[in-house]
Amino acid sequence: MPVLPALRRAAVALLLAAATSYATPAHPAAADEPGWTAEPAAGTASGVRPYFYLAGAPGTVLEDRLALANATDQERTITLRGADAYNTADGAFAVRPAGATAAAPTAPGAGSWISFGAATTVKVPPRTRAVVPFTLTVPPASPPGDHPAAVLATDGGHEVGVRVHLRVGGPALAALTVEDVAVRGRGAAAVIAYTLVNRGNVALAPELRIRTDALLGEASDPPRGRTLPVELLPGQRVELTEPWPGAPALDRVRVTLTVTAPGGARAVATGSCWLLPRGLAGWSGAGLLGLGATAAALYLVRGRRPEPGPGPAPDAPPAAGPTTPAPHHELTGAAR
């Protein structure tokens, strides 16, 4: 039996496979990686900055610098612009696309206050780092508080954003409300849904506490006292949910949400509802619908019957006041 030749062929195949795997990178560079970066330029007294932080009074012109690093072997033509920032419905940080404005056209966001001057388009040579200055002009009538924005760099369909935290001088107000508290789902899939609204003029890092009360039994509270993974920007509204795996299967519950944030912001809201099993909820709904239909039919039948006129009450006492003698009726044909 030719065992040795077969073993030799297997060994050669293994060596070729190993050589091929060594020659080919296990994790080749992704085709969608831009090959260049954009970040705040390091200052003289500070190291790496994750974002821009600018502060000034209305009418102030603020200055900063953006660093562009091209790590590829090709020249990059990068377009720069400022953009307004906002919260998405689920609380994520997002920027408005080019040409889009805020909901209130009379109050443009801080993205329109950013200018790169003549450096709106920058050519960065291969393996080169370029520093581009820009200005942010705060309008004289700007309200105090936080004005979120971002600097966007675009090249070849790739876009890199750097956040801009702008604080305009003046009174700072931290305020929020909790709205639309409700319980959705059943059993282990139940969640507590609610809406947070930033009513102040500064960004908030809210912390949530939940308390639940049951009418029939006991309800286990969801995890309490945690900081929410969202930065709530001024004037923004976000819709969030909290898992409630310990929700009762059959009970009436009352959910109380307390939300706080640095700066003295605090809000409390409650919501009540019946939690019913899916089958029981259907039978209960059908029963209530049938009862309502029966009541409506009885009401209609009763409405078609003539209402009897009011008769004299039995043994009613004589009415007070002057009395009038009863008239004498003459019967025709009757003897007198």
C-alpha positions as CSV (number, residue, x, y, z in Angstrom):
1,M,0.0,0.0,0.0
2,P,1.6,3.4,-1.1
3,V,1.5,5.0,2.3
4,L,4.8,7.0,2.2
5,P,4.0,8.7,-1.2
6,A,0.6,9.8,0.2
7,L,2.3,11.2,3.4
8,R,4.8,13.1,1.2
9,R,2.0,14.6,-0.8
10,A,0.1,15.7,2.3
11,A,3.3,17.2,3.8
12,V,4.0,19.2,0.6
13,A,0.4,20.5,0.6
14,L,0.6,21.6,4.2
15,L,3.9,23.5,3.5
16,L,2.4,25.2,0.5
17,A,-0.7,26.2,2.5
18,A,1.5,27.6,5.3
19,A,3.6,29.6,2.9
20,T,0.5,31.0,1.2
21,S,-1.0,32.0,4.5
22,Y,2.2,33.7,5.6
23,A,2.5,35.6,2.3
24,T,-1.1,36.8,2.5
25,P,-2.0,39.1,5.4
26,A,-4.6,37.6,7.7
27,H,-6.3,41.0,8.0
28,P,-5.8,43.0,4.8
29,A,-6.4,46.8,4.9
30,A,-10.1,47.4,4.5
31,A,-11.0,49.0,1.2
32,D,-13.2,51.6,2.9
33,E,-10.4,53.0,5.2
34,P,-9.7,56.6,4.2
35,G,-6.0,56.5,5.0
36,W,-6.0,59.9,6.5
37,T,-7.1,61.5,9.8
38,A,-8.5,64.7,11.1
39,E,-8.2,65.8,14.7
40,P,-7.6,69.0,16.8
41,A,-4.0,70.2,16.5
42,A,-2.1,69.8,19.8
43,G,-1.5,73.1,21.6
44,T,1.6,74.2,23.3
45,A,0.4,73.4,26.8
46,S,-1.9,70.5,26.0
47,G,-1.4,67.1,24.4
48,V,-3.9,65.2,22.3
49,R,-7.4,66.7,22.4
50,P,-10.4,64.5,21.6
51,Y,-12.5,67.5,20.5
52,F,-12.4,71.3,20.2
53,Y,-13.5,73.3,23.3
54,L,-14.2,77.0,22.7
55,A,-15.7,79.6,25.0
56,G,-16.4,83.3,24.5
57,A,-18.8,86.1,24.9
58,P,-21.3,87.2,22.1
59,G,-19.4,89.0,19.4
60,T,-16.1,87.2,20.0
61,V,-14.0,85.7,17.3
62,L,-12.4,82.4,18.4
63,E,-9.5,80.7,16.7
64,D,-8.3,77.1,16.6
65,R,-6.5,74.6,14.3
66,L,-7.3,71.3,12.6
67,A,-4.6,68.8,11.9
68,L,-4.9,66.6,8.7
69,A,-2.5,63.6,8.4
70,N,-2.2,61.8,5.0
71,A,-0.7,58.3,5.6
72,T,-1.1,57.1,2.0
73,D,1.1,57.4,-1.1
74,Q,-1.4,59.6,-2.9
75,E,-2.2,63.2,-2.6
76,R,-5.5,63.9,-0.8
77,T,-7.9,66.8,-1.6
78,I,-9.9,67.3,1.5
79,T,-12.9,69.6,1.8
80,L,-13.6,71.3,5.2
81,R,-16.8,72.8,6.6
82,G,-18.6,73.4,9.8
83,A,-21.9,71.6,10.7
84,D,-24.6,71.9,13.3
85,A,-24.9,69.0,15.8
86,Y,-28.1,67.5,17.2
87,N,-29.4,64.4,19.0
88,T,-31.1,61.6,16.9
89,A,-34.3,60.2,18.2
90,D,-32.5,57.5,20.2
91,G,-30.0,60.0,21.7
92,A,-27.0,59.6,19.4
93,F,-24.8,62.5,18.4
94,A,-25.2,63.5,14.8
95,V,-24.4,66.4,12.4
96,R,-26.5,67.9,9.7
97,P,-25.6,67.3,6.1
98,A,-24.3,70.1,3.9
99,G,-27.0,72.6,3.1
100,A,-29.3,71.5,5.9
101,T,-30.3,74.0,8.6
102,A,-31.8,73.8,12.0
103,A,-35.6,73.6,12.5
104,A,-35.7,77.3,13.3
105,P,-34.3,79.2,10.3
106,T,-34.0,82.4,12.3
107,A,-31.6,80.8,14.7
108,P,-28.8,79.1,12.7
109,G,-26.6,76.7,14.6
110,A,-22.9,77.1,15.5
111,G,-21.8,75.2,12.5
112,S,-22.5,78.2,10.3
113,W,-20.2,80.3,12.5
114,I,-17.2,78.2,11.6
115,S,-15.0,79.5,8.7
116,F,-11.8,78.1,7.1
117,G,-11.4,81.2,4.9
118,A,-9.6,80.4,1.7
119,A,-8.7,76.9,3.0
120,T,-12.1,75.3,2.4
121,T,-10.3,72.8,0.1
122,V,-6.8,71.6,1.2
123,K,-4.4,69.4,-0.8
124,V,-2.3,67.2,1.5
125,P,0.7,65.6,-0.1
126,P,1.5,61.9,0.5
127,R,2.7,61.0,4.0
128,T,2.3,64.6,5.1
129,R,0.6,66.3,8.0
130,A,-1.0,69.7,7.5
131,V,-2.4,72.1,10.1
132,V,-5.3,74.3,8.9
133,P,-6.5,77.2,11.0
134,F,-10.1,78.2,11.3
135,T,-12.2,80.8,13.1
136,L,-15.5,80.7,14.9
137,T,-17.4,84.0,15.1
138,V,-20.0,84.2,17.8
139,P,-22.8,86.5,16.6
140,P,-23.5,89.5,19.0
141,A,-27.0,88.4,19.8
142,S,-26.2,84.7,20.5
143,P,-28.0,83.3,23.6
144,P,-25.8,82.0,26.4
145,G,-25.1,78.3,26.9
146,D,-23.9,75.4,24.9
147,H,-24.0,75.5,21.1
148,P,-22.9,72.0,19.7
149,A,-21.2,71.8,16.4
150,A,-18.6,69.9,14.5
151,V,-15.8,70.3,11.9
152,L,-16.2,67.9,9.0
153,A,-13.4,66.8,6.6
154,T,-14.5,65.0,3.4
155,D,-12.4,63.3,0.7
156,G,-13.5,60.7,-1.9
157,G,-16.8,59.9,-0.2
158,H,-15.2,59.5,3.2
159,E,-16.1,62.0,6.0
160,V,-14.4,62.5,9.3
161,G,-16.0,64.7,12.0
162,V,-14.5,66.4,15.0
163,R,-16.8,67.7,17.7
164,V,-16.8,71.4,18.7
165,H,-18.0,72.2,22.2
166,L,-18.9,75.9,22.2
167,R,-20.0,77.7,25.4
168,V,-21.3,81.3,25.0
169,G,-20.9,83.3,28.1
170,G,-23.9,84.2,30.2
171,P,-26.3,82.5,32.7
172,A,-26.3,78.7,32.4
173,L,-29.5,76.8,33.0
174,A,-29.7,73.1,33.5
175,A,-33.3,71.9,33.2
176,L,-35.1,68.8,31.8
177,T,-38.4,67.0,31.8
178,V,-39.5,63.4,31.6
179,E,-42.5,62.6,29.4
180,D,-44.5,59.7,27.9
181,V,-43.7,57.1,30.5
182,A,-45.1,53.7,29.4
183,V,-44.4,50.0,29.7
184,R,-44.1,48.0,26.5
185,G,-43.9,44.3,25.9
186,R,-44.6,41.5,28.4
187,G,-42.5,39.2,30.6
188,A,-38.8,39.2,30.1
189,A,-39.2,41.3,27.0
190,A,-40.9,44.2,28.8
191,V,-39.2,47.6,28.6
192,I,-40.0,51.0,30.2
193,A,-40.2,53.7,27.5
194,Y,-39.9,57.4,28.2
195,T,-38.9,60.7,26.6
196,L,-36.2,63.1,27.9
197,V,-36.4,66.8,26.9
198,N,-33.6,69.3,27.6
199,R,-35.3,72.5,28.6
200,G,-32.2,74.4,29.5
201,N,-29.3,75.9,27.6
202,V,-26.4,73.5,28.5
203,A,-25.7,69.9,27.5
204,L,-26.7,67.3,30.2
205,A,-25.4,63.9,31.3
206,P,-28.6,62.5,32.9
207,E,-28.7,59.9,35.6
208,L,-31.8,57.7,35.9
209,R,-33.5,56.1,38.9
210,I,-36.6,53.9,38.5
211,R,-39.1,52.8,41.1
212,T,-42.0,50.4,40.4
213,D,-45.1,49.6,42.5
214,A,-47.5,46.8,41.9
215,L,-51.2,46.6,43.0
216,L,-51.5,42.9,43.5
217,G,-48.0,41.6,44.2
218,E,-44.4,42.8,44.2
219,A,-42.5,44.0,41.2
220,S,-38.7,43.9,41.0
221,D,-37.2,47.2,40.1
222,P,-34.9,47.5,37.1
223,P,-31.3,48.5,37.7
224,R,-31.3,51.9,39.3
225,G,-29.0,54.8,39.8
226,R,-27.1,54.6,36.5
227,T,-25.8,57.3,34.2
228,L,-27.5,57.2,30.8
229,P,-25.2,56.7,27.8
230,V,-26.4,59.9,26.1
231,E,-25.4,63.5,26.0
232,L,-28.6,65.5,25.9
233,L,-28.0,68.6,23.9
234,P,-30.0,71.9,24.6
235,G,-33.5,71.9,23.1
236,Q,-33.3,68.3,22.0
237,R,-35.8,65.4,22.7
238,V,-34.8,61.8,22.8
239,E,-36.8,58.6,23.2
240,L,-35.2,55.9,25.4
241,T,-36.1,52.5,26.9
242,E,-34.9,50.6,29.9
243,P,-35.2,46.7,30.0
244,W,-37.5,45.4,32.8
245,P,-37.0,41.6,32.8
246,G,-38.7,41.3,36.2
247,A,-42.0,42.8,35.1
248,P,-45.0,40.9,36.6
249,A,-47.2,38.9,34.2
250,L,-50.5,39.9,35.7
251,D,-50.8,43.1,37.7
252,R,-51.4,46.8,37.6
253,V,-48.0,48.6,38.0
254,R,-47.0,52.2,38.6
255,V,-43.6,53.3,37.3
256,T,-41.8,56.4,38.7
257,L,-38.8,57.8,36.9
258,T,-36.5,60.3,38.5
259,V,-33.8,61.9,36.3
260,T,-31.1,64.2,37.6
261,A,-28.1,65.9,35.9
262,P,-25.2,68.1,37.1
263,G,-26.2,71.7,37.5
264,G,-29.3,71.0,39.6
265,A,-31.5,69.5,36.8
266,R,-34.2,67.2,38.2
267,A,-37.5,65.8,36.9
268,V,-39.9,63.1,38.0
269,A,-42.7,61.4,36.0
270,T,-45.0,58.4,36.5
271,G,-47.0,56.1,34.4
272,S,-49.5,53.4,35.2
273,C,-50.8,50.4,33.2
274,W,-52.2,46.9,33.4
275,L,-49.8,44.1,32.6
276,L,-51.8,41.1,31.3
277,P,-50.7,37.9,29.6
278,R,-51.3,37.9,25.9
279,G,-54.2,35.4,25.9
280,L,-55.8,37.0,29.0
281,A,-55.5,40.5,27.5
282,G,-57.3,39.3,24.3
283,W,-60.2,37.7,26.3
284,S,-60.4,40.8,28.5
285,G,-60.6,43.0,25.6
286,A,-63.3,40.9,23.9
287,G,-65.3,40.7,27.2
288,L,-65.2,44.5,27.6
289,L,-66.2,45.0,24.0
290,G,-69.1,42.6,24.3
291,L,-70.2,44.3,27.5
292,G,-70.0,47.7,25.9
293,A,-72.1,46.5,22.9
294,T,-74.8,45.0,25.2
295,A,-75.0,48.2,27.2
296,A,-75.4,50.3,24.0
297,A,-78.1,48.0,22.7
298,L,-80.1,48.2,25.9
299,Y,-79.8,52.0,25.9
300,L,-81.1,52.2,22.3
301,V,-84.1,49.9,23.1
302,R,-84.9,51.8,26.2
303,G,-84.7,55.1,24.2
304,R,-87.4,53.9,21.8
305,R,-90.0,53.3,24.5
306,P,-92.4,56.2,25.4
307,E,-91.7,57.6,28.7
308,P,-94.7,57.5,31.1
309,G,-95.9,60.9,32.3
310,P,-95.5,61.7,35.9
311,G,-98.5,60.6,38.0
312,P,-99.7,61.8,41.4
313,A,-97.6,60.5,44.2
314,P,-99.5,58.1,46.5
315,D,-100.6,59.7,49.7
316,A,-99.1,63.0,48.7
317,P,-99.8,65.8,51.2
318,P,-102.0,68.6,49.9
319,A,-100.1,71.4,48.4
320,A,-99.6,74.5,50.5
321,G,-101.2,77.8,49.6
322,P,-104.8,79.0,48.7
323,T,-107.1,76.3,47.3
324,T,-109.7,76.7,44.6
325,P,-113.1,74.9,44.8
326,A,-113.5,72.1,42.4
327,P,-115.9,73.0,39.5
328,H,-119.4,71.3,39.4
329,H,-119.8,69.1,36.3
330,E,-123.4,68.5,35.0
331,L,-124.0,65.1,33.5
332,T,-126.5,65.2,30.6
333,G,-129.5,62.9,31.0
334,A,-128.9,62.3,34.6
335,A,-131.8,62.8,37.1
336,R,-131.5,65.6,39.6
